Amino acid sequence: MSVQESGKLHEECGVFGVYDKGEAGDVAALTYYGLYALQHRGQESCGMAINDDGVFTLHKDIGLVGDVFTPEKLRALGGGRMAVGHCRYATTGTRSRSNAQPLVVRHIKGSMALAHNGNLTNAAELREKFELEGAIFHTTSDTEVIAYAITKERIHAPSIEAAVEAAMGQLAGAYSLVISSPSKLIAVRDPVGFRPLCMGRMGESILFASESCAFDAVGAEFVRDIEPGEIVVVDAQGVRSIRSRCGGPSAMCVFEFIYFARPDSVIDGINVYQSRVEAGKRLAVGDDVQADMVIGVPDSALAAAMGYAQQSGIPYGDGLAKNRYVGRTFIQPTQKQRERGVRMKLSAISSIVSGKRVVMVDDSIVRGTTSKKIVKMLRDAGANYAVYDKTQPNPTVDQVEEALELYHQRQCTAIIAIGGGSSMDCAKAVGARVAYPNKSLSRMKGVLRVLKATTPIIAIPTTAGTGSEVTLAAVITDGHERHKYAIMSFPLIPHYAVLDARLTYTLPPHLTSTTGMDALTHAVEAYIGRSATKQTRELALDATKLIFGNIQRAYEHGDDHEARENMLHAAYKAGIAFSMSYVGYVHAIAHSLGGQYGVPHGLANAVILPYVLEAYGEAAHKKLHQLSMAAGVCAATDSDAEGAAKFIAAIKELNASMNIPEKISGIKHDDIAHLAHTAEREANPLYPVPKLMTEHELAALYEEIADWNE
């Protein structure tokens, strides 16, 4: 894998091979039709190598199969007994003719043509190792790394299949290969079986392909799938199999069934079309969606939409029209090309969707480009939506019920929460009430009281630090009892989170500061708690580093895109960390103040945090020292006590620099005993805090936090 491409999403290619024993005829034409049937797996480039008694003739170029292989080009390839073909999507490497496949390698023991579908996870390491040994690479794809590994082994191995078997021990990741040596055709599938590969027969001639649909296209018979880890060798003596790397756990990529493969293919014994219908049925199980019609995004999502309609009883309809002359937008390499492709590819049928409540089934929500544009098309064509804009800080039960009423009145089927934690808490609570129409919110408070799937929830944060877009909690206020409580259950985790820094540019400085410090509180409490894991500690450290490096920039310059984006990522990471490892007394105290006085949650956390960290004392020093180093405010040589003190001092300095008050106004002496009792009941025994505190100790904290000079 090339370094410059390692962060990109990886996808599919198609491979094809034939060993002609007399029945196949023109192997170039046969490979052409096989690749044509596999065109859906890659549209950037294609190629084929013809093997005529060890003499390889290669043609490859950027473009579709029908454009690259003109009749003249096919004739120029000549005849032969074997052929290897490939159609490519750029999984790794840049878009260029040199990265097109197959690769033809010539070495001291002969030549080899190789076509590869998949991605190595250790390509960069192998490339560096081989380069240090003197190798020179001509492409940026990991296919050349595989070719070099096999060639290196072939120098000493007794046969090409022995070299392949030895090279497999060095390769990690996904690879389905078709290889031609001067006298043999070889098919190889990685030990996990991540990508498909199958074998077909045309009389005595043997064919290999990524999908069985290629055999149908050339009139061949499907024989079987290549097993994970298997090497199949075809030569003049017949067909034999090497299974020394078989028998481990397998893990076929589920996207093959959902999206990549053609519906008429059979992969590992499963019909792709039927698998999509079944997926749609399972998607509908447990849904209580009120809608007028189900539509699918053409073409690969249509079967799933039919399954959803069958299971739910909602009528199926064709709400989107497709231009059949536009390829897959997901497989196009750049964002601009994908967006242009969506506009050319699909259009909503207004007469069908206008005024309707539509369930849209899409199998392509990876980058989100296609789905975003399609949803906009449907909205523009008149599909229904409603807006609830009365959510306030510390959302109340009454607000949730009001939003729920609107949800039912407008017969909605999903909820989009745009804003801060309060908007998301309200949305989650509405989702819980939709799932449990006869159960009040107060009966859901606590842990795992919501077990049914909620209506789809999409969270779009517009603050500097909610984290609620990834958490399992909804915090609701009983306005009549002036009590704040949490509902915590896995179905409340939003189905999708959209992080767009541009939506936070206009967030006022005082909200940037308090919501950003709220995110810091999430990270700190997750890190110092007793249920932290390696993963949550890493997330919390990353979040802490991002917040200390960006919050003041975002506070002072609202349109600093990098700072805003980093704050969103920090909040996201901190949200995951505290959702998995939980929070502590900062939140318990903040919840009590929010319920009793309506103190905004972010402001409360920002003010309370340094007081609680000091109260933990030595029990938190070691972990606070580690956070202090992540924040860049102390040295590793400092003692734990010194590092902790510097971290707490840095928090106070951050608050002061952003005009966050040191105290909270409005606290009444007569309420402190009740507040301390509420916080103690919330935190003990549920919160894995570094040190338990009594109601008396908590009351002393309220005394410290309160602004008695107001």
ZAMARGU-4260 file (C-alpha; in steps of 0.2 Angstrom, whole numbers, plus 5000, padded with zeros to 4 digits):
<rodrens>
0) 5000/5000/5000 | 5007/5017/4995 | 5009/5029/5010 | 5000/5043/5001 | 4985/5032/4998
5) 4984/5023/5014 | 4970/5034/5021 | 4958/5031/5007 | 4944/5019/5006 | 4948/5003/4997
10) 4937/4993/4986 | 4936/4980/4972 | 4944/4973/4956 | 4939/4959/4945 | 4951/4945/4939
15) 4949/4932/4926 | 4960/4918/4919 | 4958/4903/4907 | 4968/4888/4903 | 4963/4882/4886
20) 4963/4863/4882 | 4955/4864/4865 | 4937/4870/4869 | 4939/4888/4874 | 4945/4894/4856
25) 4951/4912/4856 | 4957/4915/4874 | 4958/4934/4871 | 4940/4935/4866 | 4935/4924/4880
30) 4944/4935/4892 | 4936/4950/4885 | 4919/4944/4888 | 4924/4938/4905 | 4930/4955/4910
35) 4915/4963/4902 | 4904/4953/4914 | 4916/4959/4929 | 4916/4977/4923 | 4905/4982/4939
40) 4920/4978/4950 | 4931/4991/4942 | 4930/5005/4930 | 4947/5014/4930 | 4958/5002/4919
45) 4959/4985/4913 | 4971/4973/4904 | 4975/4956/4899 | 4990/4945/4896 | 4990/4931/4883
50) 5002/4916/4886 | 5008/4908/4870 | 5019/4894/4875 | 5028/4905/4887 | 5028/4921/4877
55) 5018/4934/4885 | 5009/4948/4875 | 5001/4961/4886 | 4989/4975/4883 | 4982/4986/4897
60) 4976/5004/4898 | 4965/5017/4907 | 4947/5015/4902 | 4932/5002/4901 | 4934/4985/4894
65) 4925/4990/4878 | 4935/5005/4875 | 4952/4998/4879 | 4950/4982/4869 | 4945/4987/4852
70) 4944/4973/4838 | 4962/4978/4832 | 4969/4977/4850 | 4961/4960/4852 | 4968/4954/4836
75) 4985/4961/4840 | 4986/4950/4856 | 4986/4935/4845 | 4982/4917/4851 | 4988/4906/4865
80) 4983/4893/4878 | 4982/4904/4893 | 4976/4921/4897 | 4975/4932/4913 | 4963/4947/4914
85) 4960/4961/4926 | 4948/4976/4928 | 4954/4989/4941 | 4947/5001/4954 | 4962/5010/4962
90) 4962/5002/4979 | 4980/5007/4982 | 4992/5017/4970 | 4987/5032/4959 | 4977/5032/4943
95) 4989/5028/4929 | 4992/5016/4916 | 5007/5009/4925 | 4996/5003/4939 | 4984/4994/4927
100) 4985/4975/4928 | 4990/4962/4925 | 5008/4964/4929 | 5020/4954/4918 | 5037/4950/4927
105) 5052/4942/4918 | 5065/4934/4929 | 5079/4921/4928 | 5067/4907/4928 | 5055/4913/4916
110) 5040/4925/4915 | 5024/4927/4925 | 5008/4937/4923 | 4998/4941/4939 | 4981/4949/4942
115) 4976/4954/4960 | 4960/4958/4968 | 4961/4965/4986 | 4973/4975/4998 | 4988/4970/5008
120) 4988/4977/5025 | 5007/4975/5026 | 5011/4982/5009 | 5021/4997/5015 | 5032/4986/5027
125) 5036/4973/5013 | 5040/4987/5000 | 5052/4995/5012 | 5060/4978/5016 | 5062/4974/4998
130) 5069/4991/4993 | 5082/4989/5007 | 5087/4973/4999 | 5089/4981/4982 | 5072/4980/4974
135) 5066/4993/4962 | 5047/4996/4960 | 5039/5004/4945 | 5021/5006/4951 | 5013/5012/4967
140) 5001/4997/4969 | 5003/4983/4981 | 5001/4971/4967 | 5019/4973/4962 | 5024/4969/4980
145) 5015/4952/4978 | 5024/4949/4962 | 5041/4953/4969 | 5038/4942/4984 | 5033/4927/4973
150) 5048/4931/4961 | 5060/4931/4975 | 5054/4914/4981 | 5054/4907/4964 | 5073/4910/4962
155) 5075/4896/4975 | 5059/4886/4974 | 5057/4870/4963 | 5041/4876/4955 | 5030/4892/4953
160) 5017/4885/4965 | 5030/4881/4978 | 5035/4899/4977 | 5017/4905/4979 | 5015/4895/4994
165) 5031/4902/5002 | 5026/4920/4997 | 5009/4918/5006 | 5018/4917/5022 | 5024/4935/5020
170) 5007/4942/5014 | 4994/4949/5026 | 4977/4956/5021 | 4966/4952/5006 | 4971/4944/4990
175) 4963/4934/4976 | 4976/4930/4963 | 4976/4923/4945 | 4994/4919/4940 | 5001/4912/4923
180) 5018/4905/4922 | 5025/4899/4905 | 5016/4882/4908 | 5004/4884/4922 | 4988/4894/4927
185) 4986/4896/4946 | 4972/4903/4957 | 4976/4909/4975 | 4964/4915/4988 | 4970/4922/5005
190) 4969/4912/5020 | 4954/4922/5027 | 4945/4922/5010 | 4941/4940/5011 | 4938/4942/4992
195) 4929/4929/4981 | 4937/4918/4968 | 4929/4903/4959 | 4933/4890/4946 | 4923/4886/4931
200) 4925/4873/4917 | 4922/4873/4898 | 4924/4855/4893 | 4942/4851/4899 | 4947/4869/4899
205) 4948/4878/4916 | 4943/4896/4920 | 4945/4906/4936 | 4935/4922/4940 | 4931/4934/4954
210) 4912/4930/4952 | 4902/4916/4944 | 4893/4928/4932 | 4908/4929/4922 | 4906/4910/4918
215) 4888/4913/4913 | 4894/4926/4901 | 4906/4915/4891 | 4896/4899/4892 | 4906/4890/4905
220) 4900/4879/4919 | 4903/4885/4937 | 4912/4871/4947 | 4916/4878/4964 | 4923/4892/4975
225) 4942/4892/4978 | 4943/4889/4997 | 4951/4902/5008 | 4970/4898/5008 | 4969/4887/4993
230) 4981/4886/4979 | 4974/4878/4963 | 4986/4873/4949 | 4981/4869/4931 | 4994/4862/4919
235) 4995/4849/4905 | 4993/4835/4918 | 4976/4842/4925 | 4970/4851/4940 | 4977/4849/4958
240) 4975/4859/4974 | 4987/4864/4988 | 4978/4866/5005 | 4993/4869/5017 | 4986/4886/5021
245) 4968/4881/5023 | 4958/4878/5038 | 4959/4894/5048 | 4945/4906/5052 | 4937/4914/5037
250) 4929/4931/5035 | 4922/4935/5018 | 4919/4954/5015 | 4900/4956/5018 | 4900/4971/5006
255) 4902/4958/4992 | 4884/4952/4995 | 4878/4970/4999 | 4885/4980/4985 | 4900/4974/4975
260) 4894/4958/4967 | 4882/4956/4953 | 4865/4949/4959 | 4866/4934/4947 | 4882/4928/4955
265) 4884/4914/4968 | 4898/4917/4981 | 4903/4904/4993 | 4887/4895/4990 | 4876/4910/4993
270) 4865/4918/4979 | 4869/4937/4980 | 4851/4942/4975 | 4843/4931/4988 | 4855/4937/5001
275) 4850/4955/4997 | 4832/4952/4999 | 4835/4943/5015 | 4845/4958/5021 | 4831/4969/5017
280) 4819/4958/5027 | 4830/4958/5042 | 4832/4977/5041 | 4813/4978/5043 | 4812/4967/5058
285) 4808/4977/5074 | 4805/4993/5064 | 4788/5001/5067 | 4790/5014/5053 | 4774/5022/5047
290) 4777/5026/5028 | 4768/5026/5011 | 4781/5017/5001 | 4798/5009/5001 | 4810/5013/4987
295) 4827/5007/4983 | 4842/5016/4976 | 4845/5007/4959 | 4852/4995/4955 | 4860/4985/4969
300) 4848/4991/4983 | 4832/4986/4974 | 4832/4968/4980 | 4835/4974/4998 | 4821/4987/4996
305) 4809/4973/4990 | 4814/4962/5005 | 4810/4977/5017 | 4794/4980/5008 | 4789/4961/5010
310) 4793/4960/5028 | 4786/4977/5033 | 4770/4976/5022 | 4773/4994/5016 | 4771/4994/4997
315) 4786/4994/4986 | 4788/5008/4972 | 4800/5015/4960 | 4804/5032/4966 | 4821/5035/4958
320) 4825/5034/4939 | 4843/5029/4934 | 4853/5033/4919 | 4859/5016/4913 | 4874/5024/4904
325) 4882/5030/4920 | 4893/5018/4931 | 4895/5017/4949 | 4899/5033/4958 | 4906/5024/4973
330) 4920/5017/4962 | 4925/5033/4955 | 4941/5039/4963 | 4938/5057/4967 | 4925/5066/4977
335) 4921/5078/4963 | 4919/5064/4950 | 4907/5055/4962 | 4896/5070/4965 | 4895/5074/4947
340) 4891/5055/4944 | 4877/5056/4956 | 4868/5070/4947 | 4870/5061/4930 | 4865/5044/4937
345) 4849/5047/4947 | 4834/5058/4947 | 4818/5057/4959 | 4801/5053/4951 | 4791/5068/4958
350) 4774/5061/4953 | 4778/5045/4964 | 4786/5053/4979 | 4778/5070/4981 | 4769/5071/4998
355) 4774/5053/5002 | 4782/5046/5018 | 4796/5037/5010 | 4808/5023/5016 | 4823/5024/5005
360) 4834/5008/5006 | 4852/5012/5001 | 4867/5000/5001 | 4880/5013/4997 | 4882/5023/5013
365) 4901/5023/5014 | 4907/5039/5009 | 4889/5046/5010 | 4891/5056/4993 | 4877/5047/4984
370) 4865/5046/4999 | 4866/5064/5003 | 4862/5069/4985 | 4848/5057/4984 | 4840/5062/5000
375) 4841/5080/4993 | 4833/5075/4977 | 4819/5067/4987 | 4816/5082/4997 | 4816/5093/4982
380) 4803/5081/4974 | 4791/5084/4989 | 4795/5070/5002 | 4789/5075/5019 | 4799/5081/5034
385) 4795/5092/5050 | 4806/5103/5061 | 4805/5104/5080 | 4815/5119/5086 | 4810/5122/5104
390) 4824/5112/5112 | 4833/5122/5126 | 4848/5118/5137 | 4844/5103/5148 | 4829/5097/5138
395) 4813/5093/5148 | 4801/5079/5148 | 4788/5091/5141 | 4799/5096/5127 | 4802/5077/5123
400) 4783/5074/5123 | 4780/5089/5112 | 4793/5084/5099 | 4785/5066/5100 | 4768/5073/5096
405) 4775/5082/5081 | 4784/5066/5075 | 4768/5056/5075 | 4757/5070/5068 | 4769/5072/5053
410) 4771/5053/5052 | 4790/5054/5052 | 4801/5039/5051 | 4818/5046/5057 | 4825/5059/5068
415) 4839/5071/5063 | 4847/5080/5078 | 4856/5096/5074 | 4865/5106/5088 | 4873/5102/5104
420) 4870/5089/5117 | 4853/5095/5122 | 4846/5093/5104 | 4854/5075/5104 | 4847/5071/5121
425) 4830/5076/5116 | 4831/5067/5099 | 4837/5051/5108 | 4823/5052/5121 | 4810/5054/5107
430) 4817/5039/5099 | 4815/5029/5115 | 4797/5035/5117 | 4794/5030/5099 | 4800/5012/5103
435) 4790/5012/5119 | 4774/5022/5116 | 4767/5016/5133 | 4782/5019/5144 | 4786/5035/5152
440) 4803/5043/5152 | 4805/5041/5170 | 4802/5022/5169 | 4817/5022/5157 | 4830/5031/5167
445) 4845/5021/5173 | 4854/5007/5163 | 4848/4996/5149 | 4829/5001/5151 | 4828/5004/5132
450) 4831/4987/5123 | 4821/4990/5107 | 4828/4998/5092 | 4824/5016/5090 | 4819/5025/5075
455) 4834/5030/5065 | 4843/5044/5073 | 4856/5055/5064 | 4867/5067/5074 | 4875/5082/5067
460) 4884/5092/5081 | 4886/5110/5079 | 4896/5114/5095 | 4914/5112/5100 | 4911/5097/5111
465) 4895/5087/5114 | 4901/5070/5110 | 4883/5065/5112 | 4883/5059/5093 | 4892/5043/5099
470) 4886/5040/5116 | 4872/5029/5123 | 4865/5042/5135 | 4851/5054/5135 | 4850/5066/5149
475) 4833/5073/5153 | 4826/5085/5165 | 4810/5083/5175 | 4805/5101/5175 | 4791/5099/5188
480) 4803/5089/5201 | 4818/5100/5195 | 4827/5083/5194 | 4839/5078/5180 | 4842/5060/5176
485) 4851/5049/5162 | 4843/5036/5151 | 4858/5024/5146 | 4856/5010/5133 | 4864/5005/5117
490) 4849/5008/5105 | 4851/5026/5110 | 4868/5028/5101 | 4864/5037/5085 | 4864/5027/5069
495) 4875/5040/5060 | 4885/5055/5065 | 4890/5069/5053 | 4905/5080/5058 | 4906/5096/5047
500) 4917/5109/5054 | 4909/5122/5044 | 4893/5121/5054 | 4902/5127/5069 | 4910/5143/5062
505) 4897/5154/5069 | 4896/5146/5086 | 4898/5160/5099 | 4914/5161/5108 | 4906/5158/5125
510) 4898/5142/5119 | 4914/5137/5110 | 4923/5138/5126 | 4910/5129/5138 | 4906/5115/5126
515) 4924/5112/5122 | 4928/5111/5140 | 4913/5099/5142 | 4923/5088/5129 | 4938/5089/5140
520) 4928/5084/5155 | 4922/5068/5146 | 4940/5064/5141 | 4947/5067/5159 | 4933/5057/5168
525) 4934/5043/5156 | 4953/5042/5158 | 4955/5043/5177 | 4940/5031/5180 | 4943/5013/5186
530) 4934/5005/5171 | 4946/5013/5158 | 4953/5001/5144 | 4968/5003/5133 | 4956/5009/5119
535) 4947/5022/5130 | 4964/5028/5137 | 4971/5031/5120 | 4955/5040/5114 | 4955/5051/5130
540) 4973/5055/5128 | 4971/5060/5109 | 4955/5070/5114 | 4965/5079/5128 | 4979/5084/5116
545) 4967/5090/5103 | 4958/5101/5115 | 4973/5109/5123 | 4980/5112/5105 | 4964/5119/5097
550) 4951/5126/5109 | 4958/5143/5111 | 4961/5145/5092 | 4943/5140/5089 | 4937/5152/5103
555) 4947/5167/5096 | 4944/5163/5077 | 4928/5155/5074 | 4932/5151/5056 | 4948/5143/5059
560) 4943/5127/5050 | 4957/5116/5056 | 4954/5121/5074 | 4935/5118/5072 | 4938/5101/5064
565) 4950/5096/5077 | 4938/5100/5091 | 4924/5090/5083 | 4936/5075/5082 | 4941/5078/5100
570) 4923/5078/5106 | 4920/5062/5095 | 4934/5053/5103 | 4930/5059/5121 | 4912/5054/5118
575) 4917/5036/5113 | 4929/5035/5128 | 4916/5041/5141 | 4902/5031/5134 | 4913/5015/5136
580) 4922/5020/5152 | 4909/5031/5160 | 4910/5047/5170 | 4912/5053/5188 | 4907/5066/5201
585) 4909/5081/5189 | 4894/5075/5179 | 4885/5070/5194 | 4886/5087/5202 | 4883/5095/5185
590) 4867/5085/5182 | 4860/5091/5199 | 4864/5109/5195 | 4856/5107/5178 | 4840/5099/5186
595) 4838/5111/5200 | 4843/5128/5192 | 4845/5125/5174 | 4863/5128/5173 | 4870/5123/5155
600) 4879/5107/5156 | 4894/5113/5147 | 4896/5128/5158 | 4894/5117/5174 | 4907/5104/5169
605) 4919/5118/5164 | 4918/5126/5181 | 4917/5110/5192 | 4931/5100/5184 | 4946/5108/5193
610) 4937/5107/5210 | 4933/5088/5208 | 4951/5084/5202 | 4958/5093/5217 | 4946/5083/5228
615) 4952/5066/5222 | 4969/5070/5228 | 4982/5057/5227 | 4970/5044/5220 | 4970/5053/5203
620) 4988/5060/5203 | 4996/5046/5192 | 4983/5047/5178 | 4982/5066/5179 | 5001/5067/5176
625) 4998/5056/5161 | 4985/5068/5154 | 4996/5083/5159 | 5010/5076/5147 | 4997/5073/5133
630) 4991/5091/5135 | 5009/5097/5134 | 5009/5106/5151 | 5022/5095/5161 | 5037/5084/5159
635) 5039/5066/5161 | 5052/5069/5174 | 5039/5078/5185 | 5032/5068/5200 | 5014/5062/5198
640) 5009/5076/5211 | 5018/5089/5201 | 5010/5083/5185 | 4993/5083/5192 | 4995/5100/5199
645) 5001/5107/5183 | 4986/5099/5173 | 4973/5106/5185 | 4982/5124/5185 | 4981/5123/5165
650) 4963/5119/5166 | 4960/5134/5177 | 4971/5145/5165 | 4961/5139/5150 | 4944/5143/5159
655) 4951/5161/5163 | 4958/5164/5146 | 4940/5161/5139 | 4930/5170/5152 | 4923/5155/5160
660) 4919/5160/5178 | 4927/5152/5193 | 4911/5149/5202 | 4893/5145/5198 | 4880/5158/5203
665) 4862/5154/5209 | 4866/5140/5221 | 4856/5141/5238 | 4863/5136/5255 | 4846/5127/5259
670) 4848/5116/5243 | 4865/5110/5246 | 4861/5095/5256 | 4848/5089/5243 | 4860/5092/5229
675) 4874/5082/5238 | 4862/5068/5241 | 4856/5068/5223 | 4874/5068/5216 | 4879/5054/5228
680) 4865/5043/5223 | 4869/5045/5205 | 4887/5042/5206 | 4888/5028/5219 | 4889/5014/5215
685) 4887/5017/5196 | 4902/5028/5192 | 4919/5020/5193 | 4927/5035/5201 | 4945/5036/5207
690) 4939/5039/5225 | 4921/5038/5232 | 4915/5053/5241 | 4902/5055/5255 | 4887/5067/5254
695) 4897/5077/5267 | 4912/5078/5255 | 4901/5082/5241 | 4892/5096/5251 | 4909/5104/5254
700) 4912/5104/5235 | 4895/5113/5232 | 4901/5126/5245 | 4917/5129/5236 | 4909/5130/5218
705) 4895/5142/5223 | 4897/5160/5220 | 4893/5167/5237 | 4898/5185/5232 | 4884/5188/5219
</rodrens>
